[in-house]
């Protein structure tokens, strides 16, 4: 089993520290990229390492590692060449590019050349239809390729060169790319100095400029607040809202003040107490007898999902137009539910002996007797018919 370096273990601790203590499992995706950066793929040792540092079992880690195609489960070459063969790129010649590369390199899908340089794969979609046909090398784009240019790229890679992608920074190996996907900067000098945007992207920006299209109220200099700052701002806003909603004390001498001093209440419906102290609307006017419920944001998503899937008599239900959901009724006793279940089971007996549900025993017996009678009268031929009837 491979032993991961001290640097990898230190980086793993740094990745885990990015997440809340009770959400450390969220670090699994970058951790899988991290172990792939050291071994070139997610090995069984890498799965065990991730499970160890996160307190998971290997089955949980393996389920994630086998779900995402960016995690390779066997040794991969220095350069992963992906050719889009989905609809748009295929129409533009993507499949021909892939077939040419497969023949030129002598490998098929998800196979690596003998020198360990190139792993070839066909991709269902690389999300660049307006640049098709496209291929990527370690996820950097080569746009508008044809079979000849694709062969030239892989030949240069095998010769030790690093051709310049159409868009993005200069190429790096798959292990170097995995370090970046784990959340660490590319430390090569000038690593992000090259490359540029594609022409379709620039065309969209030019059209937006010509027609004055922009996101309303967008300010690129707006700072991103920390969670503590956002929580503090939310608390201050809530306090201001509560203060604004609190009714101001009535001036001395007014009718509400006199009524309060005399131990009485202001007359409902007057301008002085509009909205204050008014009786609640009856159930008939509201159209529902459902009790008030808190806003959904007061509940965690897990609780809301559980209540949606498995509501019970105690689950609060918000009002729905045209419905009445009484909540003051007595819920059925468990024994009533059991009796109803038993009655339903008795009325719908399960089928047995491989017979479809609903077959009548009388019809089965009648067919069997007819087959036996035919066997006695018809000899051997009828005997075979009888066998067929019995089997049936």
Secondary structure as GFF3:
##gff-version 3
##sequence-region A 1 392
A	DSSP	alpha_helix	6	16	.	.	.	ID=ss1
A	DSSP	three_ten_helix	21	27	.	.	.	ID=ss2
A	DSSP	alpha_helix	28	39	.	.	.	ID=ss3
A	DSSP	alpha_helix	44	54	.	.	.	ID=ss4
A	DSSP	alpha_helix	58	65	.	.	.	ID=ss5
A	DSSP	beta_strand	79	84	.	.	.	ID=ss6
A	DSSP	alpha_helix	87	91	.	.	.	ID=ss7
A	DSSP	alpha_helix	94	105	.	.	.	ID=ss8
A	DSSP	beta_strand	111	112	.	.	.	ID=ss9
A	DSSP	beta_strand	118	123	.	.	.	ID=ss10
A	DSSP	three_ten_helix	129	131	.	.	.	ID=ss11
A	DSSP	beta_strand	135	137	.	.	.	ID=ss12
A	DSSP	beta_strand	140	142	.	.	.	ID=ss13
A	DSSP	alpha_helix	147	158	.	.	.	ID=ss14
A	DSSP	alpha_helix	174	181	.	.	.	ID=ss15
A	DSSP	alpha_helix	199	210	.	.	.	ID=ss16
A	DSSP	alpha_helix	227	245	.	.	.	ID=ss17
A	DSSP	alpha_helix	255	261	.	.	.	ID=ss18
A	DSSP	three_ten_helix	271	273	.	.	.	ID=ss19
A	DSSP	alpha_helix	283	286	.	.	.	ID=ss20
A	DSSP	three_ten_helix	296	298	.	.	.	ID=ss21
A	DSSP	alpha_helix	301	309	.	.	.	ID=ss22
A	DSSP	alpha_helix	334	347	.	.	.	ID=ss23
A	DSSP	alpha_helix	361	391	.	.	.	ID=ss24
###
